[in-house]
Amino acid sequence: MESQGVAGRMQVTEATRAILGESFVFEERGLIAAKGMGEFRTWFLAGRTGLPPI
């Protein structure tokens, strides 16, 4: 996933998003291909719920 990252943005998988739940705000990025692992749906972490953006 690092090779598919965007400078200055934190990218998380669906599993991480589920764990963090409603405490954070996410922007869907979509599917990315991870070498040797297939495709993953990913999100950018946009901030904490009720607080200014990160």
Buried (B, 14 or more C-beta within 10 A) or exposed (E): BEEEEEEEEBBBBEEBBEEBEEEBBBEEBEEBEBEEEEEBEBBBBEEEEEEEEE
